[in-house]
Amino acid sequence: MTSTGEAGALSFERDIKPLFRDKDRDSMMQAFDLFDYADVADNADAIVGSLRSGQMPCDGAWPDADVEKLQEWIDAGKPA
């Protein structure tokens, strides 16, 4: 189930950023900041691809619903 706001749209701050843990952020800081909207938006396709392939995160796969939420956010134009 998707967590949507009153307009029915996903947002980075409310729905996407909380999917990333502190240790995920720490491990990716040399490339980009998973807590920063612009960095995640710029790298969103690579992030979702890494999640789907199992390359990310290194300690176990995300639930399918969370990967789908990220994909829905991308498909919606990556709203802040």
Backbone atoms as SQL, in Angstrom:
CREATE TABLE atoms (id INTEGER PRIMARY KEY, chain TEXT, resi INTEGER, resn TEXT, atom TEXT, x REAL, y REAL, z REAL);
INSERT INTO atoms VALUES
  (1, 'A', 1, 'MET', 'N', 0.845, -1.181, 0.000),
  (2, 'A', 1, 'MET', 'CA', 0.000, 0.000, 0.000),
  (3, 'A', 1, 'MET', 'C', 0.887, 1.239, 0.000),
  (4, 'A', 2, 'THR', 'N', 0.530, 2.201, -0.769),
  (5, 'A', 2, 'THR', 'CA', 1.308, 3.417, -0.914),
  (6, 'A', 2, 'THR', 'C', 0.879, 4.435, 0.127),
  (7, 'A', 3, 'SER', 'N', 1.846, 5.124, 0.692),
  (8, 'A', 3, 'SER', 'CA', 1.576, 6.186, 1.641),
  (9, 'A', 3, 'SER', 'C', 1.466, 7.486, 0.868),
  (10, 'A', 4, 'THR', 'N', 0.271, 7.991, 0.727),
  (11, 'A', 4, 'THR', 'CA', 0.079, 9.185, -0.084),
  (12, 'A', 4, 'THR', 'C', -0.463, 10.330, 0.753),
  (13, 'A', 5, 'GLY', 'N', -0.212, 11.522, 0.291),
  (14, 'A', 5, 'GLY', 'CA', -0.709, 12.715, 0.945),
  (15, 'A', 5, 'GLY', 'C', -2.095, 13.053, 0.458),
  (16, 'A', 6, 'GLU', 'N', -2.544, 14.242, 0.844),
  (17, 'A', 6, 'GLU', 'CA', -3.898, 14.636, 0.495),
  (18, 'A', 6, 'GLU', 'C', -4.110, 14.748, -1.012),
  (19, 'A', 7, 'ALA', 'N', -3.063, 15.041, -1.756),
  (20, 'A', 7, 'ALA', 'CA', -3.198, 15.134, -3.207),
  (21, 'A', 7, 'ALA', 'C', -3.019, 13.772, -3.873),
  (22, 'A', 8, 'GLY', 'N', -2.717, 12.744, -3.074),
  (23, 'A', 8, 'GLY', 'CA', -2.541, 11.413, -3.626),
  (24, 'A', 8, 'GLY', 'C', -1.152, 11.161, -4.184),
  (25, 'A', 9, 'ALA', 'N', -0.225, 12.088, -3.967),
  (26, 'A', 9, 'ALA', 'CA', 1.119, 11.956, -4.525),
  (27, 'A', 9, 'ALA', 'C', 2.120, 11.569, -3.437),
  (28, 'A', 10, 'LEU', 'N', 3.072, 10.761, -3.831),
  (29, 'A', 10, 'LEU', 'CA', 4.185, 10.447, -2.939),
  (30, 'A', 10, 'LEU', 'C', 5.092, 11.661, -2.832),
  (31, 'A', 11, 'SER', 'N', 5.771, 11.792, -1.710),
  (32, 'A', 11, 'SER', 'CA', 6.752, 12.863, -1.576),
  (33, 'A', 11, 'SER', 'C', 8.069, 12.274, -1.084),
  (34, 'A', 12, 'PHE', 'N', 9.161, 12.912, -1.447),
  (35, 'A', 12, 'PHE', 'CA', 10.467, 12.448, -1.011),
  (36, 'A', 12, 'PHE', 'C', 10.572, 12.469, 0.511),
  (37, 'A', 13, 'GLU', 'N', 10.280, 13.608, 1.105),
  (38, 'A', 13, 'GLU', 'CA', 10.456, 13.760, 2.557),
  (39, 'A', 13, 'GLU', 'C', 9.599, 12.787, 3.358),
  (40, 'A', 14, 'ARG', 'N', 8.373, 12.630, 2.986),
  (41, 'A', 14, 'ARG', 'CA', 7.439, 11.809, 3.759),
  (42, 'A', 14, 'ARG', 'C', 7.542, 10.326, 3.434),
  (43, 'A', 15, 'ASP', 'N', 7.718, 9.975, 2.167),
  (44, 'A', 15, 'ASP', 'CA', 7.578, 8.587, 1.746),
  (45, 'A', 15, 'ASP', 'C', 8.867, 7.892, 1.317),
  (46, 'A', 16, 'ILE', 'N', 9.808, 8.619, 0.735),
  (47, 'A', 16, 'ILE', 'CA', 11.001, 7.992, 0.165),
  (48, 'A', 16, 'ILE', 'C', 12.198, 8.069, 1.114),
  (49, 'A', 17, 'LYS', 'N', 12.501, 9.236, 1.611),
  (50, 'A', 17, 'LYS', 'CA', 13.650, 9.398, 2.506),
  (51, 'A', 17, 'LYS', 'C', 13.604, 8.411, 3.679),
  (52, 'A', 18, 'PRO', 'N', 12.458, 8.181, 4.314),
  (53, 'A', 18, 'PRO', 'CA', 12.429, 7.236, 5.442),
  (54, 'A', 18, 'PRO', 'C', 12.746, 5.784, 5.065),
  (55, 'A', 19, 'LEU', 'N', 12.723, 5.453, 3.779),
  (56, 'A', 19, 'LEU', 'CA', 13.073, 4.095, 3.363),
  (57, 'A', 19, 'LEU', 'C', 14.571, 3.822, 3.540),
  (58, 'A', 20, 'PHE', 'N', 15.375, 4.873, 3.514),
  (59, 'A', 20, 'PHE', 'CA', 16.822, 4.740, 3.635),
  (60, 'A', 20, 'PHE', 'C', 17.244, 4.848, 5.094),
  (61, 'A', 21, 'ARG', 'N', 18.069, 3.913, 5.538),
  (62, 'A', 21, 'ARG', 'CA', 18.553, 3.903, 6.912),
  (63, 'A', 21, 'ARG', 'C', 19.859, 4.685, 7.008),
  (64, 'A', 22, 'ASP', 'N', 20.231, 5.056, 8.235),
  (65, 'A', 22, 'ASP', 'CA', 21.489, 5.771, 8.443),
  (66, 'A', 22, 'ASP', 'C', 22.660, 4.986, 7.863),
  (67, 'A', 23, 'LYS', 'N', 22.666, 3.669, 8.060),
  (68, 'A', 23, 'LYS', 'CA', 23.803, 2.894, 7.541),
  (69, 'A', 23, 'LYS', 'C', 23.794, 2.817, 6.021),
  (70, 'A', 24, 'ASP', 'N', 22.619, 2.897, 5.390),
  (71, 'A', 24, 'ASP', 'CA', 22.567, 2.970, 3.927),
  (72, 'A', 24, 'ASP', 'C', 23.204, 4.271, 3.461),
  (73, 'A', 25, 'ARG', 'N', 22.825, 5.344, 4.131),
  (74, 'A', 25, 'ARG', 'CA', 23.370, 6.660, 3.784),
  (75, 'A', 25, 'ARG', 'C', 24.879, 6.673, 3.948),
  (76, 'A', 26, 'ASP', 'N', 25.354, 6.174, 5.088),
  (77, 'A', 26, 'ASP', 'CA', 26.792, 6.176, 5.357),
  (78, 'A', 26, 'ASP', 'C', 27.563, 5.408, 4.292),
  (79, 'A', 27, 'SER', 'N', 27.031, 4.279, 3.855),
  (80, 'A', 27, 'SER', 'CA', 27.756, 3.463, 2.884),
  (81, 'A', 27, 'SER', 'C', 27.754, 4.074, 1.487),
  (82, 'A', 28, 'MET', 'N', 26.833, 4.976, 1.193),
  (83, 'A', 28, 'MET', 'CA', 26.741, 5.584, -0.135),
  (84, 'A', 28, 'MET', 'C', 27.282, 7.015, -0.197),
  (85, 'A', 29, 'MET', 'N', 27.726, 7.575, 0.927),
  (86, 'A', 29, 'MET', 'CA', 28.128, 8.983, 0.959),
  (87, 'A', 29, 'MET', 'C', 29.248, 9.324, -0.013),
  (88, 'A', 30, 'GLN', 'N', 30.111, 8.379, -0.354),
  (89, 'A', 30, 'GLN', 'CA', 31.181, 8.695, -1.304),
  (90, 'A', 30, 'GLN', 'C', 30.628, 8.962, -2.697),
  (91, 'A', 31, 'ALA', 'N', 29.424, 8.471, -2.977),
  (92, 'A', 31, 'ALA', 'CA', 28.803, 8.668, -4.292),
  (93, 'A', 31, 'ALA', 'C', 27.735, 9.768, -4.264),
  (94, 'A', 32, 'PHE', 'N', 26.836, 9.683, -3.295),
  (95, 'A', 32, 'PHE', 'CA', 25.759, 10.664, -3.142),
  (96, 'A', 32, 'PHE', 'C', 25.092, 10.466, -1.793),
  (97, 'A', 33, 'ASP', 'N', 24.265, 11.426, -1.415),
  (98, 'A', 33, 'ASP', 'CA', 23.599, 11.438, -0.110),
  (99, 'A', 33, 'ASP', 'C', 22.162, 10.944, -0.260),
  (100, 'A', 34, 'LEU', 'N', 21.863, 9.804, 0.344),
  (101, 'A', 34, 'LEU', 'CA', 20.511, 9.230, 0.252),
  (102, 'A', 34, 'LEU', 'C', 19.473, 10.033, 1.032),
  (103, 'A', 35, 'PHE', 'N', 19.901, 10.977, 1.839),
  (104, 'A', 35, 'PHE', 'CA', 18.956, 11.823, 2.572),
  (105, 'A', 35, 'PHE', 'C', 18.729, 13.164, 1.877),
  (106, 'A', 36, 'ASP', 'N', 19.364, 13.357, 0.727),
  (107, 'A', 36, 'ASP', 'CA', 19.260, 14.609, -0.009),
  (108, 'A', 36, 'ASP', 'C', 18.374, 14.413, -1.240),
  (109, 'A', 37, 'TYR', 'N', 17.312, 15.209, -1.333),
  (110, 'A', 37, 'TYR', 'CA', 16.361, 15.064, -2.432),
  (111, 'A', 37, 'TYR', 'C', 17.053, 15.111, -3.800),
  (112, 'A', 38, 'ALA', 'N', 17.885, 16.120, -4.037),
  (113, 'A', 38, 'ALA', 'CA', 18.511, 16.290, -5.358),
  (114, 'A', 38, 'ALA', 'C', 19.394, 15.099, -5.707),
  (115, 'A', 39, 'ASP', 'N', 20.163, 14.610, -4.742),
  (116, 'A', 39, 'ASP', 'CA', 21.030, 13.461, -5.007),
  (117, 'A', 39, 'ASP', 'C', 20.223, 12.211, -5.337),
  (118, 'A', 40, 'VAL', 'N', 19.174, 11.963, -4.580),
  (119, 'A', 40, 'VAL', 'CA', 18.349, 10.776, -4.846),
  (120, 'A', 40, 'VAL', 'C', 17.610, 10.936, -6.168),
  (121, 'A', 41, 'ALA', 'N', 17.062, 12.114, -6.437),
  (122, 'A', 41, 'ALA', 'CA', 16.355, 12.338, -7.697),
  (123, 'A', 41, 'ALA', 'C', 17.299, 12.141, -8.890),
  (124, 'A', 42, 'ASP', 'N', 18.514, 12.653, -8.782),
  (125, 'A', 42, 'ASP', 'CA', 19.482, 12.525, -9.877),
  (126, 'A', 42, 'ASP', 'C', 19.921, 11.079, -10.109),
  (127, 'A', 43, 'ASN', 'N', 19.899, 10.270, -9.064),
  (128, 'A', 43, 'ASN', 'CA', 20.385, 8.896, -9.136),
  (129, 'A', 43, 'ASN', 'C', 19.282, 7.855, -8.967),
  (130, 'A', 44, 'ALA', 'N', 18.031, 8.276, -9.072),
  (131, 'A', 44, 'ALA', 'CA', 16.889, 7.413, -8.760),
  (132, 'A', 44, 'ALA', 'C', 16.850, 6.142, -9.604),
  (133, 'A', 45, 'ASP', 'N', 17.101, 6.259, -10.894),
  (134, 'A', 45, 'ASP', 'CA', 17.040, 5.068, -11.750),
  (135, 'A', 45, 'ASP', 'C', 18.118, 4.060, -11.364),
  (136, 'A', 46, 'ALA', 'N', 19.312, 4.541, -11.065),
  (137, 'A', 46, 'ALA', 'CA', 20.395, 3.650, -10.636),
  (138, 'A', 46, 'ALA', 'C', 20.083, 3.024, -9.280),
  (139, 'A', 47, 'ILE', 'N', 19.484, 3.798, -8.380),
  (140, 'A', 47, 'ILE', 'CA', 19.134, 3.278, -7.059),
  (141, 'A', 47, 'ILE', 'C', 18.103, 2.163, -7.180),
  (142, 'A', 48, 'VAL', 'N', 17.037, 2.407, -7.914),
  (143, 'A', 48, 'VAL', 'CA', 16.005, 1.376, -8.047),
  (144, 'A', 48, 'VAL', 'C', 16.556, 0.160, -8.785),
  (145, 'A', 49, 'GLY', 'N', 17.421, 0.375, -9.747),
  (146, 'A', 49, 'GLY', 'CA', 18.048, -0.748, -10.441),
  (147, 'A', 49, 'GLY', 'C', 18.905, -1.584, -9.504),
  (148, 'A', 50, 'SER', 'N', 19.663, -0.918, -8.630),
  (149, 'A', 50, 'SER', 'CA', 20.489, -1.631, -7.654),
  (150, 'A', 50, 'SER', 'C', 19.634, -2.379, -6.643),
  (151, 'A', 51, 'LEU', 'N', 18.516, -1.800, -6.263),
  (152, 'A', 51, 'LEU', 'CA', 17.610, -2.487, -5.343),
  (153, 'A', 51, 'LEU', 'C', 17.002, -3.725, -5.996),
  (154, 'A', 52, 'ARG', 'N', 16.572, -3.584, -7.229),
  (155, 'A', 52, 'ARG', 'CA', 15.945, -4.714, -7.937),
  (156, 'A', 52, 'ARG', 'C', 16.946, -5.844, -8.202),
  (157, 'A', 53, 'SER', 'N', 18.211, -5.499, -8.438),
  (158, 'A', 53, 'SER', 'CA', 19.220, -6.521, -8.740),
  (159, 'A', 53, 'SER', 'C', 19.807, -7.158, -7.481),
  (160, 'A', 54, 'GLY', 'N', 19.529, -6.586, -6.322),
  (161, 'A', 54, 'GLY', 'CA', 20.060, -7.116, -5.078),
  (162, 'A', 54, 'GLY', 'C', 21.415, -6.557, -4.687),
  (163, 'A', 55, 'GLN', 'N', 21.935, -5.609, -5.465),
  (164, 'A', 55, 'GLN', 'CA', 23.222, -4.991, -5.138),
  (165, 'A', 55, 'GLN', 'C', 23.120, -4.053, -3.947),
  (166, 'A', 56, 'MET', 'N', 21.929, -3.590, -3.674),
  (167, 'A', 56, 'MET', 'CA', 21.696, -2.612, -2.619),
  (168, 'A', 56, 'MET', 'C', 20.427, -3.000, -1.885),
  (169, 'A', 57, 'PRO', 'N', 20.350, -2.887, -0.587),
  (170, 'A', 57, 'PRO', 'CA', 21.460, -2.732, 0.339),
  (171, 'A', 57, 'PRO', 'C', 22.229, -4.038, 0.491),
  (172, 'A', 58, 'CYS', 'N', 23.383, -3.940, 1.079),
  (173, 'A', 58, 'CYS', 'CA', 24.266, -5.115, 1.139),
  (174, 'A', 58, 'CYS', 'C', 23.835, -6.122, 2.206),
  (175, 'A', 59, 'ASP', 'N', 22.921, -5.757, 3.076),
  (176, 'A', 59, 'ASP', 'CA', 22.544, -6.661, 4.165),
  (177, 'A', 59, 'ASP', 'C', 21.156, -7.281, 4.007),
  (178, 'A', 60, 'GLY', 'N', 20.608, -7.280, 2.805),
  (179, 'A', 60, 'GLY', 'CA', 19.311, -7.901, 2.573),
  (180, 'A', 60, 'GLY', 'C', 18.425, -7.038, 1.702),
  (181, 'A', 61, 'ALA', 'N', 17.568, -7.687, 0.969),
  (182, 'A', 61, 'ALA', 'CA', 16.708, -6.989, 0.012),
  (183, 'A', 61, 'ALA', 'C', 15.610, -6.184, 0.705),
  (184, 'A', 62, 'TRP', 'N', 15.228, -5.107, 0.048),
  (185, 'A', 62, 'TRP', 'CA', 14.061, -4.343, 0.484),
  (186, 'A', 62, 'TRP', 'C', 12.814, -5.165, 0.213),
  (187, 'A', 63, 'PRO', 'N', 11.760, -4.947, 0.978),
  (188, 'A', 63, 'PRO', 'CA', 10.470, -5.545, 0.624),
  (189, 'A', 63, 'PRO', 'C', 10.022, -5.037, -0.750),
  (190, 'A', 64, 'ASP', 'N', 9.370, -5.898, -1.512),
  (191, 'A', 64, 'ASP', 'CA', 8.893, -5.509, -2.847),
  (192, 'A', 64, 'ASP', 'C', 8.042, -4.248, -2.808),
  (193, 'A', 65, 'ALA', 'N', 7.242, -4.092, -1.768),
  (194, 'A', 65, 'ALA', 'CA', 6.370, -2.913, -1.670),
  (195, 'A', 65, 'ALA', 'C', 7.183, -1.625, -1.582),
  (196, 'A', 66, 'ASP', 'N', 8.328, -1.664, -0.913),
  (197, 'A', 66, 'ASP', 'CA', 9.158, -0.469, -0.798),
  (198, 'A', 66, 'ASP', 'C', 9.853, -0.148, -2.120),
  (199, 'A', 67, 'VAL', 'N', 10.299, -1.176, -2.827),
  (200, 'A', 67, 'VAL', 'CA', 10.902, -0.957, -4.149),
  (201, 'A', 67, 'VAL', 'C', 9.851, -0.379, -5.092),
  (202, 'A', 68, 'GLU', 'N', 8.645, -0.906, -5.024),
  (203, 'A', 68, 'GLU', 'CA', 7.564, -0.404, -5.877),
  (204, 'A', 68, 'GLU', 'C', 7.214, 1.039, -5.520),
  (205, 'A', 69, 'LYS', 'N', 7.247, 1.379, -4.228),
  (206, 'A', 69, 'LYS', 'CA', 6.976, 2.765, -3.809),
  (207, 'A', 69, 'LYS', 'C', 8.009, 3.704, -4.418),
  (208, 'A', 70, 'LEU', 'N', 9.281, 3.311, -4.382),
  (209, 'A', 70, 'LEU', 'CA', 10.326, 4.128, -4.993),
  (210, 'A', 70, 'LEU', 'C', 10.080, 4.271, -6.492),
  (211, 'A', 71, 'GLN', 'N', 9.716, 3.193, -7.150),
  (212, 'A', 71, 'GLN', 'CA', 9.441, 3.251, -8.590),
  (213, 'A', 71, 'GLN', 'C', 8.241, 4.143, -8.885),
  (214, 'A', 72, 'GLU', 'N', 7.213, 4.078, -8.070),
  (215, 'A', 72, 'GLU', 'CA', 6.036, 4.941, -8.249),
  (216, 'A', 72, 'GLU', 'C', 6.422, 6.408, -8.108),
  (217, 'A', 73, 'TRP', 'N', 7.299, 6.690, -7.149),
  (218, 'A', 73, 'TRP', 'CA', 7.767, 8.069, -6.942),
  (219, 'A', 73, 'TRP', 'C', 8.528, 8.550, -8.178),
  (220, 'A', 74, 'ILE', 'N', 9.376, 7.693, -8.732),
  (221, 'A', 74, 'ILE', 'CA', 10.108, 8.034, -9.956),
  (222, 'A', 74, 'ILE', 'C', 9.129, 8.287, -11.101),
  (223, 'A', 75, 'ASP', 'N', 8.187, 7.370, -11.281),
  (224, 'A', 75, 'ASP', 'CA', 7.202, 7.483, -12.363),
  (225, 'A', 75, 'ASP', 'C', 6.328, 8.715, -12.238),
  (226, 'A', 76, 'ALA', 'N', 6.152, 9.194, -10.991),
  (227, 'A', 76, 'ALA', 'CA', 5.325, 10.388, -10.743),
  (228, 'A', 76, 'ALA', 'C', 6.119, 11.680, -10.952),
  (229, 'A', 77, 'GLY', 'N', 7.375, 11.570, -11.363),
  (230, 'A', 77, 'GLY', 'CA', 8.172, 12.766, -11.597),
  (231, 'A', 77, 'GLY', 'C', 9.062, 13.167, -10.443),
  (232, 'A', 78, 'LYS', 'N', 9.211, 12.290, -9.456),
  (233, 'A', 78, 'LYS', 'CA', 10.092, 12.507, -8.300),
  (234, 'A', 78, 'LYS', 'C', 9.717, 13.758, -7.503),
  (235, 'A', 79, 'PRO', 'N', 8.466, 13.841, -7.055),
  (236, 'A', 79, 'PRO', 'CA', 8.055, 15.030, -6.303),
  (237, 'A', 79, 'PRO', 'C', 8.789, 15.168, -4.967),
  (238, 'A', 80, 'ALA', 'N', 9.111, 16.409, -4.633),
  (239, 'A', 80, 'ALA', 'CA', 9.793, 16.692, -3.368),
  (240, 'A', 80, 'ALA', 'C', 8.807, 16.471, -2.238);
